[in-house]
Amino acid sequence: MRIPLVISTLVARSVGATSRLSGRGGGTTLPGRVLNTLNPGAGARLAKKLAQGSAVISATNGKTTSAAMAAAILSPRFRLAGNPAGANLSSGVATALLHTRGADLGLFEVDEAALPRVAAALRPRALCLGNLFRDQLDRYGELEMLAERWRGVVAGLAAESTLIVNEDDPQLAQLARGREGVIRFGIEDARHGGPLPHAADARYCSNCGVAYDYRLAYVGHLGEYSCPGCGFERLKPDIWADEIALEGLIGSSFRLHLPEETLKVKLGLPGLYNVYNALAAAALGHALGASASEIASGLESTEAAFGRSERIEIGEKRLLLLLIKNPTGANEVVRTIVADGTPQTLVLALNDGIADGQDVSWIWDVDFEPLLSGLERLIASGGRAAELALRFKYAGFPESRIELVLSPAEALDRGLELTEAGGELVVCPTYTAMLELQKVLAERGHADLYWQRAARARKESGPPRHQR
Amino acid sequence: MTRIRLCHLYPDQLNIYADRGNIAVFRSRAERRGYELEVVGIGVGEALAPECDLIYLGGGQDREQALIAPDLARRGGEISRALEDGAALLAVCGGYQLLGRGYRDRFDFEMLGAGVLPLETVAGEGRLIGDVSIECELDPGEMLTVVGFENHGGRTLLDPGAVPFGRVVHGFGNDGDSGFEGCRLGKAIGTYLHGPLLPRNPWLADWLLGQALARTLGEPPELEALDDELEYQAHAVALHRARERGGKLR
């Protein structure tokens, strides 16, 4: 039996309200799951109600932040519907579609494995592909397989749709070759480049299998490459950043080159990886008709998204939360932390739920070594705290300076205890450890719960603003 | 000082699943007993270093495996000679598969292996992913528990009479069916267990170091005990996970 759209949306919406009332969670994905079950075609039909269509952002790393930036860029021009709070599987997108009343453009961040299904339902007018890193192999199998599925998504994209790719990622650059209507973005600032890191992905050409020549790499395998085998090489991007100045954990500034204009941008989010997120958002904004000044002010007004370099005041101390979830992301977090001088105390929390990746071996592919010299005390936390401790022990960090505090909430307290007044405590949790911390911080009145932010963002302006 | 020479095959291609964690464990546990570990990276086209005590092969994704497979297939004799000369060997995941006779994918395309281990691997429906625990008897009468994480599409079939590395307690193992995990040929061990394998199974690292040292010392020396409190904790959690959620096909 086919359940009519109006009934299925009604049921699904009330499930969300019940879930929030019963205190079981925010209902950021459950209503969508109900909707997908009741009426599998409902998502596609709800998407058609958006007069200006949909835009989709996917990437292994940074999609939540680039979506927040893109929302800030596009909100003067469009009434946006979107999926905040990182609810980026098919169910989260369907939930967002239940809350599109009054919106004219859908802006969605989509999980890399969920992209084929979501793109088929949404038929986006613009698709922005940010990067493809090795992440949670236990969930997705292998990177190659994911790249192949993305190839299918690109092939299925309507001819009039715009494809936006990070030209510094050779896998994505290759997906876009031969297609009309592509906007390429990248970084052009050799001062920030270095050699290819340990266990980098995409070292070999997907055309011919020969190892790429990397002139330099910026973040993971993102950089300037060429293939000595078949001649495939990075093209000059349409939108790029240069004269990048990184300001430790505070932010960065750079010159943004758009096709018609060049302007200076000051970001409130740290690290080179956030420059990539900004470029993705700028390119998507440009594709959807945003002006240069809208792009700049959108980027500059974006604050940290849910636990991505988020600062929280706790009495006289400050807490800096930096989500870690895969080798490349964690490497950038480490690089950003040490740029400001190594902290004396560090809390790392490693969980191994499905959302974290059940296979924790990735922590051995992270270069934690730059932290070792200045670090006085490591507080290892989460369900797999002992694995973290071993990672540091076998890197030569004295075991006597490692404390195991399994509960992330207690690890937070222990870290704060060791932080002096006026000081800042750096905490790097994996995804579900981050949720645990968020819950404790909310209970203590230091931060909002994620669904409260989502609801407020929807109420305020429609778009996901990710304000603190 | 006695030196252990470890030949790490294809460090540029087979390096996912934390292979450097395994090497770091070999190094630290050797050095704390007063032995030096010399790691020699062996790339495509390069010969194994002479006087090799220990050979290590890690895992890689399909593309990387395909890149090194032809080279590895030509090395069967060289690796077998090193084993006959007394070297120990650890191969994980992709490296394990390719030490067998070969890998047949769903289109019947055959990737030839080195033929060192008595086994072959065929592609199966769905990947076998999850926590694993196994029981092994490395020295007669001594049962050891080894824990790790597996993630493989291939189903590995041992030849009749071949010896598995261990018996599956929780998880899939070689093929999800036979109850066997890995393969053991004298001092050579092939296994699907990564995670990485050695930090949470320090006794296996020590056994391999002992076997490697036996090449020059004649027999495995008594290795002094180390403080393995953290290792035991990590092992206990991984074992618990295997019990809880190992061997469930996703």
Interface residues (C-beta under 8 A of the other chain):
Chain A: R134 L137 D138 G141 E142 L143 E144 H198 A199 R203 Y204 S206 G209 A211 D352 Q358 D359 V360 S361 W362 I363 W364 D365 G383 R384 A386 E387 A389 L390 R391 K393 Y394 A395 E399 I402 L404
Chain B: D12 N15 I16 Y17 A18 R20 G21 A24 V25 S28 Q61 D62 R63 E64 A66 L67 R127 I129 G130 D131 F149 N151 G153 H194 G195 P196 P199 R200 D227 L230 E231 Q233 A234 V237 R241 R245
